[in-house]
Amino acid sequence: MMSEICLEAEKTMRELERDRLDYEEEEDIGGLKFRYAVAESACRAAEIIQAKAVIFFCEQFEVAIYLAKLRPSCPIFIVTFTESIASCTQGLYGCHPILIKEDIESFKTTDDFTRTIERHIFSLTGTALEESDVMVCAHRCQFPSLHNTVRMVKLGKSRG
């Protein structure tokens, strides 16, 4: 199943490359950014597995905009340390910001970080997403095990 998801995401990325999305500077015309591949893959995978949510760790507002433009059929939780990103994502389609106020150095492991994200999500949704499959993805995450990843997670399983 994961191979089918990857093939579908790669197909989509070839289509996007053909459309020449996201050019910022003249010498970069036509260059497709990896962050869009992460967002596109997360949305496609969420649709395929019928995930209850997409949780995206985001350090660039443009990625949140792009994710909202994809309009997945489930809510999008934008997790960030940046107050301006959190406040701006409130107006994006289907997006719910989660501002992590703790300093990044206060998290000793990736599990500590994911438990904090889960706590925030459960405080927003109650038990609606308890034991649900969600897509978790990250672009430019300080934790190497999360950086540029898309993964399926069952909420409530990382709590310890």
N, C-alpha and C positions, 0 to 999 in steps of 0.2 A: 504494500500500500504506500509506503514512504517513497518507493522508487517512482510510482505513478504520480505522486504529488510533486516530486522533484522535476520529473519530465514535463509536467503541466506548467510549473513555474518557469522552467527554462524556455518553453515555447512562448509563454507570455513575455518573457524578457526579450526574446528575439523580435516580437511584435513591437514592443516599446522602443527597442533600438532602431527599428525601421522608422518609427515616428520621430526619432531624434529628440527625445524629451530631455529636459534639464540641462541646458547649456547656460553657463554663467559668463564665460569669457570667450572671446573670439577663437582662441586656439583650442578651446574645449568643445566646440560645436559638434554635436552628435555623440558626445561621450555619455554613456549611461552610468549613473552613480550607483554604487553598491547598495546604498541605503534604500533605494527604491526597490531593489531586488528583495531585500529583507521584508519590506512592507508588503509588497505584492505576494510574496510567498506565504506570509502569515495570513493574509486575507483569503487566498486560494485554499490553503490548508484548512482554515476555519470553516469555509463553505463545505469542503469535502467531508470533514468529520462532524459537521454540524455542531461546532463548538458553541458554548454558551457566552463566550467573551474572547476578545483579543486584548492582551495586556502588553503594552509596548513601552519599553524604557527608552526615553527620548531625551536627547540633549540638543536637538535642533528643531525649531518650530516648523520648518519646511517639511520635515518628515511627518509630523502630525497632520499637516494640511493634506499631504498626499494620501495618507492612510484614510482620512475622512472622505476624500474624493472617491476612493474605491468603494465606499458605502457597503461594508459587510453587513450581513443580516443580524449580527449580534453587536452588543455594545463594545466600545473601544475604551479601555482605561489607559490613559497616557500617564506614565510614571516619570517624574522628573525631580531634580533637585533645584531647578530654576523657577523662581516665582513668576517671572514674566511668561514663561512657557505655560505654566499651570493656569494662569489667569486668561491667557489668549485662547487656550484650547476649549474653554467653556462654550464658546460660540460655534465650534465646529460640529458638523453633523455626527451624531452618535457618540461623541467623545465625552469622557468624564475624567477630569484631571485628578491626579493623586500627587500632591506635593509632599516629598519626603523632607522633613525639616532636620532630621539628624544629619550630622556630618558623615561623609563617606568613610572617613577613617574609623568611625565608631562601629562599623561592621567588620567583624573579624573574618567571616567566611561568606560565600555566596548564599549559603542556607540562611544565615542571619538576615541577609538582605531580602531574600524571597519571603521569609516569614513576616518581615515588616510590611512588604507589599500586600501579602495575604491579609494581614490585620487591617490594613487600610481598606481593602476591598470589602471585607466582611463588615466593616463599620459603615460602609456606604450601602451595601446590598442586604445586610442581615444574613440569613441562611439561604437566600435564593441561589447562590452559586456554590454552596457547600457540596462537596463531592462531584463537582461538574468538571467536564473536560474543557480546557481553555487552551488557546494558543498564546505562548509567551515568547516575545521576541525582543531583541535589543540591538541598538546600533550605537556604537561608541560608548559601551559600558566599561566602567573601570575594572570590573571583574572579568578576567580572561575567559572563564568558563561560560559567560553570558554574552560576551562581545560578538556582534554580528551573527547571532543565532536565531533560529526559529525552532521551537519545540512544543510538543503537546504535553500538558501537565494536568493532573487531576488536583483541583484545589482541595486543601485540607490535608494533603499527604505530606507536605513539607513541614507541618507544624510539629514541634517537638517539645 
